Every structure is written in C-alpha cells, then in structure tokens.
Amino acid sequence: MNATHAVQKLADVVRRKHFSLSTEHSYCGWLKRYCAFIKTLPAALPSEQKLERFLTALARNDIAASTQNQAFNAMIFFYQEVLGSELKNIQSLRARRPQQVRSAPSREDTARLLKAVQDGEKRDVSLAIRLLYGCGLRVTEPLNLRVKDVNLEAMQLVIRAAKGGKDRRVPLPCSAAEDLREQMETARAVWQRDQTNQIPAALPHLLAAKYPQAQFDWQWAWVFPARDWCSDPRTKKIVRWRLHEVNLQRAVRNACRKTGVCILPHELRHAYATHCLNRGANPRAIQEVMGHQSLETTMGYLHAEPLAVASPLDVGG
C-alpha cells in the first residue's frame, strides 16, 4: 500500500467512525510523516520497531509530550483500524507529560480582557468569547451551537458532541441573554438570505443525505454563522459554515496586546472553574457543567487550598 492510498484509507475509516474533521487532518498528517520516515528504514524491519524508531525520533526532537502522544494514537489507530494489525511491546523513547499547575487569570484581568474584546470586536465574536468564560466552554463549543441548542426561556444551552462525544447542558448567564437574543436575530437574517439562495447549512456526518430538508431548517441554522459561504471540506458542496475559531483566537490576542494581560482563549474556561469554585460553588455541579469525567479534574482548578497553608517562617513559637 503506497502512502497516498494509506492516507485515503485512514481518512475513510475516520469518517466512518464519525471523528471530527480536525482529528482526520491530524491523523492523516501524522501518517504522511510516518510514511516519509520509514522510507529511510530497512523494509524487513517489523512494524513495532518502525513505530518505535519514529516515536523515539520525535522525542529526541524535544516535541511536547501531548504531541508525541497524538502521533502514537494516530499510528496505533492506523495499524489497528485500517490494517487490522495488533502491535505489541512497543519500546520507544516516550516524552513524559509534565504535571503542571493549571493557571487561571484573575477576575480583574479577565474583566479587562472581556471589556477590550467587547470594545474592539464585532458582536458575534465578542459574545462567543464571553460565553467561554460565562459558561466554561471550550473554544469551539459556542461556535458549534445550532438554533435548536438555545433555550432562552430556560436560560440553558445544550453543548452537543463535546469532548468524548458527550452532550451536556450549561446555564446561560443572565448578562448574556439579551446579546444572545440579538445574535439569534442576526442568524435568522443570514438564514433567510441562504433560503433565498438555496445555500444549506453544513450538517454533521450524513444527516443531510438522510434528511435533505434539515439543512434548510431554521432549527439547524448556526447561531454563529460564518460571514461567507464556503466549500464543505468533505463533500465539496457550497454550504454555510459556522464562525471559525481563529476569529476568537485573534480577538483574544488583540485584546491582550491592548490591555497588557496574558490570557489564552482556553484559559477563560479555566477562569470559569476557578472563580466559581473559589466562590463556594458545588464542585459536582461545576463538573457537570464543564463535562469532566472525573471530579478530581474539576478540583484541580481550586487553587485556594495550598495557598492557605501558613509558612513556619511566619508562625511564631
């Protein structure tokens, strides 16, 4: 099997398993790098040893542990799911993932950042960034909202197919309700123009083939639609996609330059957890809202306890 055929077979299996487009790009990218690497190795070398040498080369290049683990997962998936081959006893040099303290910006810095975003960005970008902090969302989660996922009467959002393929409900902050209602009106205007031009909304998997009318239904319209049409990366049809996450990343970066604070978009999710926990919120409730599988993960955002330990240098006697 040549490299081109292997990559195509991998992409087909990834799509069949309903993995995300970003996972498909990542796995296919690693397979291309792996195919180029093993050309330098003896053809008779067992697959386990080829993969060991590839991972060891990555580790020696001082890449992040998470990146090497991503490459490892991609290749294991290729061998097991595409080739039907079970690899055993892979003894490669592996990068260790460091045990890092989760950082969360202060409430003051967060407020300064959000104010700068609100003053300098369009309403859809500003609102999506506020929801990262106000609802504890990952960067793509507010952007993936459909009209059917917003319940303004119950003040709730439904986050679909989040990390781990799990759905969850999150409370909508009262301060964001009016802005979200206005954003829904903007989305409706975009949807109505698309109806006139017969431009469908991009739907997940093969839903458009199974329910052709759904791609034109208001309930399936994006809450944060992209400003222009585009070609679906898989079907190549002209569709309306949602706002791309690069818009949020760029807006946060610009706001950081203006304010002098240093906050990454995902750290707004960290800030949500830390600020809620430090104010006495129920950890179990925060776990549900954030979609954590383990309560231990949620409690990792509570930074107040170690800081409350008195140093013996300051304690008399």
C-alpha positions, 0 to 999 in steps of 0.5 A, spaced: 500 500 500 503 506 497 502 512 502 497 516 498 492 510 498 494 509 506 492 516 507 485 515 503 484 509 507 485 512 514 481 518 512 475 513 510 475 509 516 475 516 520 469 518 517 466 512 518 467 512 525 464 519 525 471 523 528 471 530 527 474 533 521 480 536 525 482 529 528 482 526 520 487 532 518 491 530 524 491 523 523 492 523 516 498 528 517 501 524 522 501 518 517 504 522 511 510 523 516 510 516 518 510 514 511 516 519 509 520 516 515 520 509 514 522 510 507 529 511 510 528 504 514 530 497 512 523 494 509 524 487 513 524 491 519 517 489 523 512 494 524 513 495 532 520 497 531 518 502 525 513 505 530 518 505 535 524 508 531 519 514 529 516 515 536 523 515 539 525 520 533 520 525 535 522 525 542 529 526 541 526 532 537 524 535 544 516 535 541 511 536 547 509 530 550 501 531 548 504 531 541 508 525 541 502 522 544 497 524 538 502 521 533 502 514 537 494 514 537 494 516 530 499 510 528 496 505 533 489 507 530 492 506 523 495 499 524 489 497 528 483 500 524 485 500 517 490 494 517 487 490 522 494 489 525 495 488 533 502 491 535 505 489 541 511 491 546 512 497 543 519 500 546 520 507 544 523 513 547 516 516 550 516 524 552 513 524 559 507 529 560 509 534 565 504 535 571 503 542 571 499 547 575 493 549 571 493 557 571 487 561 571 487 569 570 484 573 575 477 576 575 480 583 574 484 581 568 479 577 565 474 583 566 479 587 562 480 582 557 472 581 556 471 589 556 477 590 550 474 584 546 467 587 547 470 594 545 474 592 539 470 586 536 464 585 532 458 582 536 458 575 534 465 574 536 465 578 542 459 574 545 462 567 543 468 569 547 464 571 553 460 565 553 467 561 554 468 564 560 460 565 562 459 558 561 466 554 561 466 552 554 471 550 550 473 554 544 469 551 539 463 549 543 459 556 542 461 556 535 458 549 534 451 551 537 445 550 532 438 554 533 435 548 536 441 548 542 438 555 545 433 555 550 432 562 552 426 561 556 430 556 560 436 560 560 440 553 558 444 551 552 445 544 550 453 543 548 452 537 543 458 532 541 463 535 546 469 532 548 468 524 548 462 525 544 458 527 550 452 532 550 451 536 556 447 542 558 450 549 561 446 555 564 446 561 560 448 567 564 443 572 565 448 578 562 448 574 556 441 573 554 439 579 551 446 579 546 444 572 545 437 574 543 440 579 538 445 574 535 439 569 534 436 575 530 442 576 526 442 568 524 435 568 522 437 574 517 443 570 514 438 564 514 433 567 510 438 570 505 441 562 504 433 560 503 433 565 498 439 562 495 438 555 496 445 555 500 444 549 506 447 549 512 453 544 513 450 538 517 454 533 521 456 526 518 450 524 513 444 527 516 443 531 510 443 525 505 438 522 510 434 528 511 435 533 505 430 538 508 434 539 515 439 543 512 434 548 510 431 548 517 431 554 521 432 549 527 439 547 524 441 554 522 448 556 526 447 561 531 454 563 529 454 563 522 460 564 518 460 571 514 461 567 507 459 561 504 464 556 503 466 549 500 464 543 505 471 540 506 468 533 505 463 533 500 465 539 496 458 542 496 457 550 497 454 550 504 454 555 510 459 554 515 459 556 522 464 562 525 471 559 525 475 559 531 481 563 529 476 569 529 476 568 537 483 566 537 485 573 534 480 577 538 483 574 544 490 576 542 488 583 540 485 584 546 491 582 550 496 586 546 491 592 548 490 591 555 497 588 557 494 581 560 496 574 558 490 570 557 489 564 552 482 563 549 482 556 553 484 559 559 477 563 560 474 556 561 479 555 566 477 562 569 470 559 569 472 553 574 476 557 578 472 563 580 466 559 581 469 554 585 473 559 589 466 562 590 463 556 594 460 553 588 458 545 588 464 542 585 459 536 582 455 541 579 461 545 576 463 538 573 457 537 570 457 543 567 464 543 564 463 535 562 469 532 566 469 525 567 472 525 573 471 530 579 478 530 581 479 534 574 474 539 576 478 540 583 484 541 580 482 548 578 481 550 586 487 553 587 485 556 594 487 550 598 495 550 598 495 557 598 492 557 605 497 553 608 501 558 613 509 558 612 513 556 619 517 562 617 511 566 619 508 562 625 511 564 631 513 559 637 
